[in-house]
Structure formats: C-alpha cells, structure tokens
Amino acid sequence: MRSDRKLEASEPRSAEEMEDFSRGSGLCHLISLLLFTQLPTGSFAPCVPCSLCVSSSLTPVSVSTEGFTVIAPPDPIVAVLGGEVQLPCRVSPAMSAEDMELRWFRSKFSEAVFIYQDRLEQKEEQMVPYAGRTSLVRDLLNQGEAAVRIQNVHVYDDGLYTCFFKKGGFYEEANLELKVAGVGSAPQVRITGPEEDGVRVVCTASGWFPKPQVQWRDVSGEKFLAFSEAHTQDAEGLFSVEAALVVRDSSVGNVTCSILNPVLGQEKAMAIFIPEPFFPQASPWKVAFSVSLTVLVILLLGAGCYTKREHSTKVQEMREKETLCQTREQDRQTKEEVLKDAAKLQEELERRKSAYLAAWRKAQLYADWRKEEFQEYLVISHEKTSVTLKASCVNAVDKFSVLGFEGITSGRCYWEVEIRDGDQSEWALGVCREGSPPQA
C-alpha cells in the first residue's frame, strides 16, 4: 500500500480514517491468529477476509484495504501523425474503475493530458495542447481497464506518459511511451552538374518525423557510403533532408535515393539515370598536365629542401663568424684593459720613483745614506782613483756627486782629473764643505 504523496495537498486523509484503518487492520490480524491457533493439528484454517473481521464479542467493522497495481504496455505505442491513438492502462487484480480517479499526465502531475473524477471528465487542470483532442474509452471501465484517446496526433505528443489510478486513499501509477511517426514526401532526385571527377546528384524530401534515414544505392543494390547529409526542422517539428552524392563511375547508370522512417519502417525511394556523357571526359592534355604538375611539384619540393638546407648552412656559418668576432673583440678589450692597467702601474711607479729621488736629493746626509744607491749607478775602482758612470741606468735628470777625499784639514792639495767621453754627459769639478752638497 502506498502513501498518498501526490494528493496529500489536495485530499489529505483524516486522523479518524487513519485510526479506524489501523484499529481494523490490527483486529483482523488478531482474529486470524486466534482462529489459526484454535484449529486441531492437521486441519486447514479457512481464509478470513481482512475487510470483514468478525468476532462474537465485537460488532463487524468494514475497512477499505483494496490494494491494486497499475499495469501499462511495456512496449512503446506507435501513432501516425494526424491519426488517433489510445493510451491504455489497467488495474490488477481486476476491479471496477468507474468510481476511481483516473489521470494521464506528462512530466508534472498538475499538467494533465486527461482527468476523470466523480464519473466525469475534469478540464480545469488539462494542458491546452490537449484540449478538445482527448476522450476516455469506457468500454471496459467496470473491469478496471481504461484508455485515453488522443485525436489528430501531433509531433508534440511524442514522449513519455504516466497513468494514475486512485481509489479512496490508495493510488498507483505506471509509465508508458508514445512514439509519433510520420511519412513525408517522396524524395526528389536531380543532377546538379559535374563535380571534381564525377557527377553531383542531390536528393531532397520533407515532412518526415522523426529524423529520417537516407540511403543511396546503385542498380545492383550496393550502398554508397560516402555522401553528405543535412537535416532541418520546421515550426511543427517535421524534418526535411537534403543528401548529396558524387558519382565517379560512369558505368553506374541508375542511382536510387531512399528515405526511411526508423519507427514505422516505411520507405520511399526514387531513382535517376545518369547518362555517360554527363561525366567529365579524360583527355590526353589533362593527363600530361597532371604528370607535369606532379613533376613540377616534386622539383619545387626538392628545390625548397635544397634552399632550406643551404640557408641553414649559411645561417650556421654566420653565427660562427659572429661568435668568433665577439671572442676577438673581447680579447682585444681585455688586452687594452691590461695595457691600460700596466700603463697606470708604470705611471704610478714613475711617480713614486720621482718622488723618492726628489726626496733623497734633499737629504742632509747625502754621502752616507746614498752610498749604496750610488753603487747602482757609479763604479769606483779598487784603488779609488777612477769612477765610471753606468749611462744605461741613469736618467737625464739624475745628478751624482763623488768625493775624491774624505777631508782636508791643512796644507795644499791638488788633483789631476781626466775626463773620458765627456761629451756624453755634463760634469763639473769643485770642492764641498762638510755638511753640504758639493758645489762646482
């Protein structure tokens, strides 16, 4: 038994009804159990109807527990466009459905295709597209069989339906499918002209539902598999189709276009004869042109590959040259920087040397602390009678002094001096006072 889930808002059960049903059902089971236990062993207990439970100490109580199931056709029902169709449903076990509420609806319970209630047709909740097109088939209504008749079938009627049977607080429903089919116009086949290396043939048809299937066959019944196909649908939902085939074999002769309705299995076909002169004729110049074009394409591809390879080689060589030039330029810049650093270092050494020389020329203890320095530039003989200047180690600004005697305290002294290679340098003779540089 199913709860009244869909009619709960419109026709709820009363609390008294539910309480009476529960009390009656429990009482029925209790009496059946008592009768079964009081029977002697080996006896068979008679069936006690649950709707009429009787006890000697209780008054009879009648409770409606007439459960049933709704059965609909398992296979789709096929209807032809413009005709009429019946959507049947029945209850099991068989019982009268004259006092039941019957409803056929689509996706929503409230959007009904047809409603039968209180032995009358109800139109308040009926969908507009079904108004005036539906009626109830009452022939077997007293046996639990009912059907809604739909006239002037439209494409809109195609789809799923639900039939709903309700008696008192119990209801059941079942689903069924309606397939609408329509056969449209016969195909029209025409030749539209040459196409590539063949003849183009077009087949058109309209007014079909559902989408039709197109097939092309030759005179022997063999199917053409390669063809184009396009479908369109008008405002009423009917399909039009256009299929195009390119026939390349001039010996085919007749070709047939057939349009098939997949639901009804009905087919309409039309054949057309294609004369051989309609096919493009192969000529020698076309063959020669094709061969020449093929050779030219091969040559162009070869030339392109060769040019591409040469270009790649040149690009690689240019990149290597650029890399070599960059390396040389970096080496040159490095050498210039090294030379600049060396020049700066030499300049710094010269500056420090000049400062050093200038400093020691002014020193008071000239003869003592510069003695070792002089030895680098002057060579004094062992007898201390001659002095030789190392000209290669002396700069033009350098000046040197040599004392010929440690000192004179009395008497007269003289020296004989011989100058060799005097034109190579400037020289002077003189005497010096103690504590002061020599003076000319």
C-alpha positions as a LaTeX table, in Angstrom:
\begin{tabular}{lrrr}
\hline
Residue & $x$ (\AA) & $y$ (\AA) & $z$ (\AA) \\
\hline
Met1 & 0.00 & 0.00 & 0.00 \\
Arg2 & 1.37 & 3.41 & $-0.98$ \\
Ser3 & 1.07 & 6.66 & 0.90 \\
Asp4 & $-0.87$ & 9.39 & $-0.86$ \\
Arg5 & 2.22 & 11.53 & $-1.52$ \\
Lys6 & 0.99 & 13.36 & $-4.62$ \\
Leu7 & $-2.55$ & 14.11 & $-3.43$ \\
Glu8 & $-1.59$ & 14.96 & 0.11 \\
Ala9 & $-2.10$ & 18.68 & $-0.51$ \\
Ser10 & $-5.48$ & 18.38 & $-2.27$ \\
Glu11 & $-7.10$ & 15.37 & $-0.46$ \\
Pro12 & $-5.38$ & 14.60 & 2.88 \\
Arg13 & $-6.51$ & 11.67 & 4.94 \\
Ser14 & $-8.31$ & 12.49 & 8.20 \\
Ala15 & $-6.87$ & 11.38 & 11.52 \\
Glu16 & $-10.10$ & 9.43 & 12.25 \\
Glu17 & $-9.75$ & 7.49 & 8.97 \\
Met18 & $-6.15$ & 6.55 & 9.68 \\
Glu19 & $-7.04$ & 5.50 & 13.26 \\
Asp20 & $-10.01$ & 3.35 & 12.12 \\
Phe21 & $-7.88$ & 1.70 & 9.45 \\
Ser22 & $-5.09$ & 0.93 & 11.89 \\
Arg23 & $-7.53$ & $-0.45$ & 14.50 \\
Gly24 & $-9.35$ & $-2.57$ & 11.93 \\
Ser25 & $-6.19$ & $-3.96$ & 10.42 \\
Gly26 & $-4.78$ & $-4.94$ & 13.82 \\
Leu27 & $-8.05$ & $-6.54$ & 14.85 \\
Cys28 & $-8.17$ & $-8.52$ & 11.59 \\
His29 & $-4.72$ & $-9.99$ & 12.13 \\
Leu30 & $-5.51$ & $-10.81$ & 15.80 \\
Ile31 & $-8.70$ & $-12.73$ & 14.94 \\
Ser32 & $-6.93$ & $-14.62$ & 12.15 \\
Leu33 & $-4.19$ & $-15.63$ & 14.59 \\
Leu34 & $-6.76$ & $-16.83$ & 17.18 \\
Leu35 & $-8.62$ & $-18.90$ & 14.63 \\
Phe36 & $-5.38$ & $-20.49$ & 13.45 \\
Thr37 & $-4.22$ & $-21.45$ & 16.94 \\
Gln38 & $-7.63$ & $-23.00$ & 17.90 \\
Leu39 & $-7.65$ & $-25.43$ & 14.98 \\
Pro40 & $-6.69$ & $-29.07$ & 15.69 \\
Thr41 & $-3.46$ & $-30.41$ & 14.27 \\
Gly42 & $-3.73$ & $-31.32$ & 10.62 \\
Ser43 & $-6.71$ & $-29.02$ & 9.99 \\
Phe44 & $-6.64$ & $-26.19$ & 7.46 \\
Ala45 & $-7.69$ & $-22.72$ & 8.50 \\
Pro46 & $-10.18$ & $-21.07$ & 6.17 \\
Cys47 & $-9.27$ & $-17.68$ & 4.72 \\
Val48 & $-10.60$ & $-14.79$ & 6.68 \\
Pro49 & $-11.13$ & $-11.64$ & 4.58 \\
Cys50 & $-9.28$ & $-8.77$ & 6.13 \\
Ser51 & $-12.05$ & $-6.40$ & 5.15 \\
Leu52 & $-14.68$ & $-8.38$ & 7.15 \\
Cys53 & $-13.23$ & $-9.41$ & 10.50 \\
Val54 & $-15.98$ & $-10.91$ & 12.77 \\
Ser55 & $-15.94$ & $-11.78$ & 16.44 \\
Ser56 & $-18.74$ & $-12.94$ & 18.71 \\
Ser57 & $-17.92$ & $-10.25$ & 21.20 \\
Leu58 & $-17.35$ & $-7.39$ & 18.68 \\
Thr59 & $-19.58$ & $-5.72$ & 16.16 \\
Pro60 & $-18.49$ & $-6.11$ & 12.46 \\
Val61 & $-16.13$ & $-3.39$ & 11.18 \\
Ser62 & $-15.58$ & $-2.73$ & 7.40 \\
Val63 & $-12.20$ & $-1.23$ & 6.40 \\
Ser64 & $-11.23$ & $-0.35$ & 2.77 \\
Thr65 & $-7.93$ & $-2.09$ & 2.06 \\
Glu66 & $-8.45$ & $-2.86$ & $-1.63$ \\
Gly67 & $-4.86$ & $-2.63$ & $-2.88$ \\
Phe68 & $-4.03$ & $-2.86$ & $-6.57$ \\
Thr69 & $-1.30$ & $-2.24$ & $-9.09$ \\
Val70 & $-1.49$ & $-0.31$ & $-12.35$ \\
Ile71 & $-0.19$ & $-2.02$ & $-15.48$ \\
Ala72 & 0.75 & $-0.21$ & $-18.69$ \\
Pro73 & 2.00 & $-1.62$ & $-22.03$ \\
Pro74 & 5.74 & $-2.36$ & $-21.72$ \\
Asp75 & 6.47 & $-1.60$ & $-25.38$ \\
Pro76 & 6.15 & 1.85 & $-26.95$ \\
Ile77 & 2.85 & 2.70 & $-28.59$ \\
Val78 & 3.23 & 3.96 & $-32.16$ \\
Ala79 & 0.97 & 6.67 & $-33.54$ \\
Val80 & 0.87 & 8.17 & $-37.03$ \\
Leu81 & 0.81 & 11.92 & $-37.50$ \\
Gly82 & $-2.73$ & 13.23 & $-38.00$ \\
Gly83 & $-4.33$ & 9.98 & $-36.78$ \\
Glu84 & $-5.56$ & 8.92 & $-33.36$ \\
Val85 & $-4.08$ & 6.70 & $-30.63$ \\
Gln86 & $-5.17$ & 5.13 & $-27.35$ \\
Leu87 & $-3.02$ & 5.06 & $-24.19$ \\
Pro88 & $-4.40$ & 2.08 & $-22.18$ \\
Cys89 & $-3.80$ & 1.17 & $-18.53$ \\
Arg90 & $-5.48$ & $-1.39$ & $-16.23$ \\
Val91 & $-5.56$ & $-2.35$ & $-12.57$ \\
Ser92 & $-4.61$ & $-5.71$ & $-11.15$ \\
Pro93 & $-6.46$ & $-7.55$ & $-9.66$ \\
Ala94 & $-9.39$ & $-6.65$ & $-11.90$ \\
Met95 & $-11.95$ & $-4.37$ & $-10.28$ \\
Ser96 & $-14.28$ & $-1.63$ & $-11.37$ \\
Ala97 & $-12.66$ & 1.72 & $-12.05$ \\
Glu98 & $-15.87$ & 3.67 & $-12.56$ \\
Asp99 & $-15.59$ & 5.36 & $-9.17$ \\
Met100 & $-11.83$ & 5.84 & $-9.29$ \\
Glu101 & $-9.92$ & 9.00 & $-10.10$ \\
Leu102 & $-8.02$ & 8.47 & $-13.38$ \\
Arg103 & $-5.34$ & 10.80 & $-14.64$ \\
Trp104 & $-2.91$ & 10.76 & $-17.58$ \\
Phe105 & $-0.11$ & 13.35 & $-17.40$ \\
Arg106 & 3.33 & 14.08 & $-18.86$ \\
Ser107 & 6.24 & 15.36 & $-16.73$ \\
Lys108 & 4.18 & 17.08 & $-13.98$ \\
Phe109 & 1.20 & 15.71 & $-12.07$ \\
Ser110 & $-0.62$ & 19.05 & $-12.26$ \\
Glu111 & $-0.19$ & 19.32 & $-16.07$ \\
Ala112 & $-2.69$ & 16.67 & $-17.09$ \\
Val113 & $-3.44$ & 15.25 & $-20.52$ \\
Phe114 & $-6.78$ & 13.90 & $-19.29$ \\
Ile115 & $-8.58$ & 13.70 & $-15.89$ \\
Tyr116 & $-11.58$ & 11.51 & $-14.95$ \\
Gln117 & $-13.07$ & 12.08 & $-11.48$ \\
Asp118 & $-16.51$ & 11.64 & $-9.95$ \\
Arg119 & $-17.52$ & 9.77 & $-13.12$ \\
Leu120 & $-16.96$ & 12.95 & $-15.15$ \\
Glu121 & $-14.18$ & 14.44 & $-17.30$ \\
Gln122 & $-12.43$ & 17.29 & $-15.49$ \\
Lys123 & $-10.91$ & 20.05 & $-17.64$ \\
Glu124 & $-9.60$ & 22.53 & $-15.07$ \\
Glu125 & $-6.04$ & 21.14 & $-14.98$ \\
Gln126 & $-5.90$ & 19.89 & $-18.57$ \\
Met127 & $-2.99$ & 21.16 & $-20.70$ \\
Val128 & $-4.01$ & 23.49 & $-23.51$ \\
Pro129 & $-2.47$ & 21.45 & $-26.37$ \\
Tyr130 & $-4.75$ & 18.52 & $-25.47$ \\
Ala131 & $-7.99$ & 20.48 & $-25.09$ \\
Gly132 & $-10.69$ & 19.08 & $-27.42$ \\
Arg133 & $-8.43$ & 16.23 & $-28.61$ \\
Thr134 & $-8.82$ & 13.72 & $-25.74$ \\
Ser135 & $-11.59$ & 11.43 & $-24.50$ \\
Leu136 & $-11.95$ & 8.38 & $-22.22$ \\
Val137 & $-12.55$ & 4.88 & $-23.57$ \\
Arg138 & $-15.16$ & 3.47 & $-21.15$ \\
Asp139 & $-15.90$ & 0.08 & $-22.72$ \\
Leu140 & $-14.05$ & $-1.97$ & $-20.07$ \\
Leu141 & $-14.05$ & 0.57 & $-17.27$ \\
Asn142 & $-16.11$ & $-1.71$ & $-15.00$ \\
Gln143 & $-13.36$ & $-4.33$ & $-15.36$ \\
Gly144 & $-10.56$ & $-1.96$ & $-14.39$ \\
Glu145 & $-9.36$ & $-1.16$ & $-17.91$ \\
Ala146 & $-9.29$ & 2.41 & $-19.17$ \\
Ala147 & $-7.65$ & 4.28 & $-22.01$ \\
Val148 & $-7.39$ & 7.88 & $-23.09$ \\
Arg149 & $-7.92$ & 8.52 & $-26.79$ \\
Ile150 & $-5.85$ & 11.29 & $-28.46$ \\
Gln151 & $-7.08$ & 12.52 & $-31.83$ \\
Asn152 & $-5.21$ & 14.42 & $-34.53$ \\
Val153 & $-1.79$ & 13.29 & $-33.24$ \\
His154 & 0.92 & 15.98 & $-33.32$ \\
Val155 & 4.70 & 15.83 & $-33.09$ \\
Tyr156 & 4.27 & 17.37 & $-29.61$ \\
Asp157 & 2.54 & 14.17 & $-28.42$ \\
Asp158 & 5.75 & 12.12 & $-28.78$ \\
Gly159 & 7.30 & 11.10 & $-25.44$ \\
Leu160 & 6.59 & 9.52 & $-22.02$ \\
Tyr161 & 3.23 & 9.46 & $-20.21$ \\
Thr162 & 2.08 & 8.41 & $-16.73$ \\
Cys163 & $-1.31$ & 6.91 & $-15.99$ \\
Phe164 & $-2.57$ & 7.36 & $-12.41$ \\
Phe165 & $-5.40$ & 5.38 & $-10.70$ \\
Lys166 & $-6.70$ & 6.37 & $-7.26$ \\
Lys167 & $-9.39$ & 4.80 & $-5.10$ \\
Gly168 & $-10.06$ & 6.25 & $-1.70$ \\
Gly169 & $-6.70$ & 6.85 & $-0.03$ \\
Phe170 & $-4.81$ & 4.36 & $-2.21$ \\
Tyr171 & $-3.27$ & 5.05 & $-5.59$ \\
Glu172 & $-0.83$ & 3.56 & $-8.07$ \\
Glu173 & 0.69 & 4.70 & $-11.36$ \\
Ala174 & 2.57 & 3.32 & $-14.36$ \\
Asn175 & 4.60 & 4.76 & $-17.23$ \\
Leu176 & 4.14 & 4.22 & $-20.95$ \\
Glu177 & 5.79 & 5.63 & $-24.06$ \\
Leu178 & 4.21 & 7.05 & $-27.18$ \\
Lys179 & 6.23 & 7.22 & $-30.40$ \\
Val180 & 4.85 & 9.51 & $-33.07$ \\
Ala181 & 5.88 & 8.84 & $-36.66$ \\
Gly182 & 5.08 & 10.49 & $-39.93$ \\
Val183 & 5.94 & 9.67 & $-43.52$ \\
Gly184 & 6.65 & 12.76 & $-45.58$ \\
Ser185 & 7.00 & 13.46 & $-49.25$ \\
Ala186 & 8.67 & 11.15 & $-51.70$ \\
Pro187 & 12.32 & 12.04 & $-52.43$ \\
Gln188 & 13.13 & 14.28 & $-55.35$ \\
Val189 & 16.40 & 13.47 & $-57.11$ \\
Arg190 & 18.17 & 15.76 & $-59.57$ \\
Ile191 & 21.57 & 16.17 & $-61.20$ \\
Thr192 & 23.20 & 19.46 & $-60.30$ \\
Gly193 & 26.24 & 19.19 & $-62.59$ \\
Pro194 & 29.80 & 17.88 & $-62.75$ \\
Glu195 & 31.77 & 17.71 & $-59.52$ \\
Glu196 & 35.52 & 17.09 & $-59.46$ \\
Asp197 & 35.89 & 13.90 & $-61.50$ \\
Gly198 & 32.21 & 12.86 & $-61.29$ \\
Val199 & 28.58 & 13.96 & $-61.32$ \\
Arg200 & 26.82 & 15.51 & $-58.33$ \\
Val201 & 23.33 & 14.17 & $-57.54$ \\
Val202 & 21.05 & 15.74 & $-54.89$ \\
Cys203 & 18.07 & 14.10 & $-53.09$ \\
Thr204 & 15.51 & 16.15 & $-51.10$ \\
Ala205 & 12.42 & 15.26 & $-49.02$ \\
Ser206 & 10.27 & 16.98 & $-46.34$ \\
Gly207 & 7.51 & 16.36 & $-43.78$ \\
Trp208 & 9.14 & 13.38 & $-42.01$ \\
Phe209 & 9.14 & 12.51 & $-38.29$ \\
Pro210 & 11.30 & 11.52 & $-36.54$ \\
Lys211 & 14.56 & 12.30 & $-38.38$ \\
Pro212 & 14.58 & 10.02 & $-41.44$ \\
Gln213 & 17.42 & 7.84 & $-42.65$ \\
Val214 & 18.86 & 8.34 & $-46.15$ \\
Gln215 & 20.43 & 5.65 & $-48.32$ \\
Trp216 & 21.95 & 5.71 & $-51.81$ \\
Arg217 & 22.12 & 2.52 & $-53.90$ \\
Asp218 & 23.33 & 1.60 & $-57.36$ \\
Val219 & 21.44 & $-0.54$ & $-59.85$ \\
Ser220 & 22.70 & $-3.73$ & $-58.18$ \\
Gly221 & 21.55 & $-2.64$ & $-54.70$ \\
Glu222 & 25.01 & $-1.82$ & $-53.38$ \\
Lys223 & 25.06 & 1.12 & $-50.96$ \\
Phe224 & 27.09 & 4.29 & $-51.45$ \\
Leu225 & 28.73 & 5.10 & $-48.12$ \\
Ala226 & 30.36 & 8.45 & $-48.92$ \\
Phe227 & 27.79 & 11.24 & $-49.23$ \\
Ser228 & 26.80 & 14.42 & $-47.39$ \\
Glu229 & 23.56 & 14.81 & $-45.46$ \\
Ala230 & 21.80 & 17.80 & $-43.84$ \\
His231 & 18.56 & 17.94 & $-41.80$ \\
Thr232 & 16.32 & 20.87 & $-40.85$ \\
Gln233 & 13.20 & 21.02 & $-38.64$ \\
Asp234 & 10.24 & 23.37 & $-39.24$ \\
Ala235 & 7.94 & 25.06 & $-36.71$ \\
Glu236 & 5.73 & 21.96 & $-36.47$ \\
Gly237 & 8.72 & 19.76 & $-35.69$ \\
Leu238 & 8.79 & 17.98 & $-39.08$ \\
Phe239 & 12.13 & 17.16 & $-40.67$ \\
Ser240 & 13.44 & 17.98 & $-44.12$ \\
Val241 & 16.52 & 16.31 & $-45.52$ \\
Glu242 & 18.98 & 17.03 & $-48.33$ \\
Ala243 & 21.59 & 14.44 & $-49.30$ \\
Ala244 & 24.24 & 14.93 & $-51.98$ \\
Leu245 & 26.21 & 12.16 & $-53.71$ \\
Val246 & 29.13 & 12.43 & $-56.17$ \\
Val247 & 29.08 & 9.54 & $-58.66$ \\
Arg248 & 32.50 & 8.98 & $-60.23$ \\
Asp249 & 31.89 & 5.72 & $-62.10$ \\
Ser250 & 30.36 & 6.43 & $-65.50$ \\
Ser251 & 29.16 & 2.83 & $-65.78$ \\
Val252 & 26.84 & 3.06 & $-62.77$ \\
Gly253 & 23.78 & 4.07 & $-64.77$ \\
Asn254 & 20.87 & 4.31 & $-62.30$ \\
Val255 & 21.23 & 5.54 & $-58.72$ \\
Thr256 & 18.39 & 5.34 & $-56.18$ \\
Cys257 & 17.75 & 7.62 & $-53.18$ \\
Ser258 & 15.56 & 6.11 & $-50.44$ \\
Ile259 & 14.10 & 7.83 & $-47.36$ \\
Leu260 & 13.28 & 5.53 & $-44.42$ \\
Asn261 & 11.16 & 6.20 & $-41.31$ \\
Pro262 & 13.01 & 4.36 & $-38.49$ \\
Val263 & 9.85 & 3.93 & $-36.37$ \\
Leu264 & 7.36 & 2.72 & $-38.99$ \\
Gly265 & 9.95 & 1.04 & $-41.19$ \\
Gln266 & 8.29 & 2.65 & $-44.22$ \\
Glu267 & 10.43 & 3.76 & $-47.12$ \\
Lys268 & 10.03 & 5.99 & $-50.15$ \\
Ala269 & 12.54 & 5.91 & $-52.97$ \\
Met270 & 13.28 & 7.49 & $-56.33$ \\
Ala271 & 15.84 & 6.52 & $-59.00$ \\
Ile272 & 17.57 & 8.61 & $-61.62$ \\
Phe273 & 19.59 & 7.64 & $-64.66$ \\
Ile274 & 22.95 & 9.36 & $-65.22$ \\
Pro275 & 23.96 & 9.32 & $-68.90$ \\
Glu276 & 27.62 & 8.68 & $-69.55$ \\
Pro277 & 28.17 & 12.00 & $-71.44$ \\
Phe278 & 27.41 & 13.80 & $-68.15$ \\
Phe279 & 30.72 & 12.56 & $-66.73$ \\
Pro280 & 33.87 & 14.62 & $-67.37$ \\
Gln281 & 35.87 & 13.11 & $-70.23$ \\
Ala282 & 39.53 & 12.36 & $-69.62$ \\
Ser283 & 41.72 & 13.98 & $-72.34$ \\
Pro284 & 45.46 & 13.49 & $-73.16$ \\
Trp285 & 46.34 & 17.04 & $-72.29$ \\
Lys286 & 44.79 & 16.59 & $-68.84$ \\
Val287 & 46.92 & 13.50 & $-68.27$ \\
Ala288 & 50.01 & 15.30 & $-69.49$ \\
Phe289 & 49.13 & 18.29 & $-67.34$ \\
Ser290 & 48.69 & 16.05 & $-64.29$ \\
Val291 & 52.05 & 14.36 & $-64.90$ \\
Ser292 & 53.76 & 17.68 & $-65.49$ \\
Leu293 & 52.17 & 19.15 & $-62.42$ \\
Thr294 & 53.34 & 16.18 & $-60.34$ \\
Val295 & 56.91 & 16.50 & $-61.66$ \\
Leu296 & 56.85 & 20.24 & $-61.07$ \\
Val297 & 55.66 & 19.76 & $-57.51$ \\
Ile298 & 58.46 & 17.24 & $-56.89$ \\
Leu299 & 61.05 & 19.63 & $-58.33$ \\
Leu300 & 59.71 & 22.50 & $-56.27$ \\
Leu301 & 59.84 & 20.40 & $-53.15$ \\
Gly302 & 63.43 & 19.36 & $-53.92$ \\
Ala303 & 64.45 & 22.93 & $-54.64$ \\
Gly304 & 62.78 & 24.06 & $-51.47$ \\
Cys305 & 64.60 & 21.42 & $-49.42$ \\
Tyr306 & 67.95 & 22.32 & $-51.01$ \\
Thr307 & 67.39 & 26.04 & $-50.50$ \\
Lys308 & 66.37 & 25.46 & $-46.92$ \\
Arg309 & 69.46 & 23.36 & $-46.27$ \\
Glu310 & 71.76 & 25.96 & $-47.87$ \\
His311 & 70.10 & 28.70 & $-45.93$ \\
Ser312 & 70.54 & 26.73 & $-42.72$ \\
Thr313 & 74.26 & 26.21 & $-43.53$ \\
Lys314 & 74.78 & 29.91 & $-44.22$ \\
Val315 & 72.97 & 30.89 & $-41.08$ \\
Gln316 & 75.18 & 28.49 & $-39.11$ \\
Glu317 & 78.35 & 29.93 & $-40.67$ \\
Met318 & 77.21 & 33.49 & $-39.96$ \\
Arg319 & 76.54 & 32.58 & $-36.37$ \\
Glu320 & 80.00 & 31.03 & $-36.04$ \\
Lys321 & 81.62 & 34.13 & $-37.56$ \\
Glu322 & 79.67 & 36.37 & $-35.23$ \\
Thr323 & 80.78 & 34.23 & $-32.29$ \\
Leu324 & 84.44 & 34.41 & $-33.44$ \\
Cys325 & 84.27 & 38.19 & $-33.92$ \\
Gln326 & 82.73 & 38.59 & $-30.48$ \\
Thr327 & 85.53 & 36.44 & $-28.99$ \\
Arg328 & 88.21 & 38.50 & $-30.74$ \\
Glu329 & 86.63 & 41.75 & $-29.65$ \\
Gln330 & 86.51 & 40.52 & $-26.08$ \\
Asp331 & 90.21 & 39.53 & $-26.28$ \\
Arg332 & 91.11 & 42.94 & $-27.71$ \\
Gln333 & 89.20 & 44.73 & $-24.99$ \\
Thr334 & 90.87 & 42.54 & $-22.38$ \\
Lys335 & 94.34 & 43.35 & $-23.77$ \\
Glu336 & 93.54 & 47.06 & $-23.86$ \\
Glu337 & 92.42 & 46.92 & $-20.26$ \\
Val338 & 95.61 & 45.04 & $-19.31$ \\
Leu339 & 97.75 & 47.59 & $-21.14$ \\
Lys340 & 95.87 & 50.42 & $-19.52$ \\
Asp341 & 96.39 & 48.85 & $-16.13$ \\
Ala342 & 100.12 & 48.33 & $-16.91$ \\
Ala343 & 100.46 & 51.94 & $-18.07$ \\
Lys344 & 98.74 & 53.14 & $-14.94$ \\
Leu345 & 101.03 & 50.96 & $-12.86$ \\
Gln346 & 104.13 & 52.19 & $-14.71$ \\
Glu347 & 102.97 & 55.74 & $-14.31$ \\
Glu348 & 102.45 & 55.17 & $-10.61$ \\
Leu349 & 105.92 & 53.62 & $-10.32$ \\
Glu350 & 107.47 & 56.57 & $-12.17$ \\
Arg351 & 105.61 & 58.98 & $-9.96$ \\
Arg352 & 106.76 & 57.22 & $-6.81$ \\
Lys353 & 110.33 & 56.96 & $-8.16$ \\
Ser354 & 110.41 & 60.66 & $-8.98$ \\
Ala355 & 109.06 & 61.48 & $-5.54$ \\
Tyr356 & 111.63 & 59.17 & $-3.99$ \\
Leu357 & 114.51 & 60.69 & $-5.95$ \\
Ala358 & 113.34 & 64.18 & $-5.18$ \\
Ala359 & 113.20 & 63.30 & $-1.52$ \\
Trp360 & 116.65 & 61.80 & $-1.22$ \\
Arg361 & 118.28 & 64.65 & $-3.21$ \\
Lys362 & 117.27 & 66.93 & $-0.41$ \\
Ala363 & 118.65 & 64.65 & 2.29 \\
Gln364 & 121.41 & 66.20 & 4.55 \\
Leu365 & 123.47 & 63.05 & 4.93 \\
Tyr366 & 123.98 & 62.81 & 1.24 \\
Ala367 & 127.28 & 60.96 & 1.15 \\
Asp368 & 126.37 & 58.42 & 3.81 \\
Trp369 & 122.81 & 57.20 & 3.17 \\
Arg370 & 123.07 & 57.39 & $-0.63$ \\
Lys371 & 126.23 & 55.40 & $-0.82$ \\
Glu372 & 124.55 & 52.18 & $-1.58$ \\
Glu373 & 122.25 & 53.90 & $-4.05$ \\
Phe374 & 125.23 & 55.33 & $-5.92$ \\
Gln375 & 126.76 & 51.94 & $-6.21$ \\
Glu376 & 123.99 & 51.03 & $-8.54$ \\
Tyr377 & 124.95 & 53.84 & $-10.93$ \\
Leu378 & 128.69 & 54.50 & $-10.25$ \\
Val379 & 131.54 & 52.05 & $-10.33$ \\
Ile380 & 134.58 & 53.06 & $-8.19$ \\
Ser381 & 137.85 & 51.32 & $-8.80$ \\
His382 & 139.58 & 49.39 & $-6.05$ \\
Glu383 & 142.39 & 51.97 & $-5.80$ \\
Lys384 & 139.69 & 54.67 & $-5.63$ \\
Thr385 & 141.40 & 56.52 & $-8.44$ \\
Ser386 & 138.67 & 56.25 & $-11.09$ \\
Val387 & 134.88 & 56.43 & $-11.29$ \\
Thr388 & 132.77 & 55.01 & $-14.11$ \\
Leu389 & 129.13 & 56.05 & $-14.72$ \\
Lys390 & 126.65 & 53.41 & $-15.89$ \\
Ala391 & 124.97 & 55.52 & $-18.51$ \\
Ser392 & 122.31 & 52.92 & $-19.28$ \\
Cys393 & 120.92 & 53.12 & $-15.75$ \\
Val394 & 120.80 & 56.90 & $-15.45$ \\
Asn395 & 118.02 & 59.20 & $-16.44$ \\
Ala396 & 118.68 & 62.60 & $-17.91$ \\
Val397 & 117.56 & 64.36 & $-14.77$ \\
Asp398 & 119.75 & 62.37 & $-12.39$ \\
Lys399 & 122.81 & 64.02 & $-10.81$ \\
Phe400 & 125.58 & 62.28 & $-8.88$ \\
Ser401 & 128.45 & 63.55 & $-6.76$ \\
Val402 & 131.66 & 61.76 & $-5.73$ \\
Leu403 & 134.07 & 62.95 & $-3.07$ \\
Gly404 & 137.63 & 62.35 & $-4.04$ \\
Phe405 & 138.96 & 62.66 & $-0.48$ \\
Glu406 & 137.44 & 62.32 & 2.89 \\
Gly407 & 138.50 & 65.71 & 4.03 \\
Ile408 & 141.37 & 68.33 & 4.21 \\
Thr409 & 142.49 & 69.87 & 7.46 \\
Ser410 & 145.70 & 71.74 & 6.34 \\
Gly411 & 148.23 & 72.13 & 3.54 \\
Arg412 & 147.70 & 72.22 & $-0.12$ \\
Cys413 & 146.15 & 69.55 & $-2.33$ \\
Tyr414 & 145.51 & 69.18 & $-5.96$ \\
Trp415 & 144.05 & 66.60 & $-8.27$ \\
Glu416 & 144.57 & 65.72 & $-11.79$ \\
Val417 & 141.32 & 64.72 & $-13.38$ \\
Glu418 & 140.92 & 63.02 & $-16.73$ \\
Ile419 & 137.50 & 63.08 & $-18.29$ \\
Arg420 & 136.72 & 60.39 & $-20.81$ \\
Asp421 & 133.68 & 60.54 & $-23.05$ \\
Gly422 & 132.78 & 63.87 & $-21.58$ \\
Asp423 & 130.57 & 64.71 & $-24.46$ \\
Gln424 & 128.15 & 62.01 & $-23.30$ \\
Ser425 & 127.26 & 63.81 & $-20.10$ \\
Glu426 & 127.51 & 67.04 & $-18.18$ \\
Trp427 & 130.15 & 67.22 & $-15.47$ \\
Ala428 & 131.71 & 69.70 & $-13.11$ \\
Leu429 & 134.63 & 69.86 & $-10.65$ \\
Gly430 & 134.65 & 71.57 & $-7.33$ \\
Val431 & 135.01 & 71.39 & $-3.57$ \\
Cys432 & 132.39 & 70.92 & $-0.89$ \\
Arg433 & 132.01 & 71.96 & 2.63 \\
Glu434 & 131.27 & 69.49 & 5.36 \\
Gly435 & 127.56 & 69.03 & 5.85 \\
Ser436 & 126.62 & 70.44 & 2.45 \\
Pro437 & 126.35 & 69.01 & $-1.08$ \\
Pro438 & 129.31 & 69.52 & $-3.41$ \\
Gln439 & 129.48 & 72.81 & $-5.21$ \\
Ala440 & 131.10 & 73.50 & $-8.57$ \\
\hline
\end{tabular}
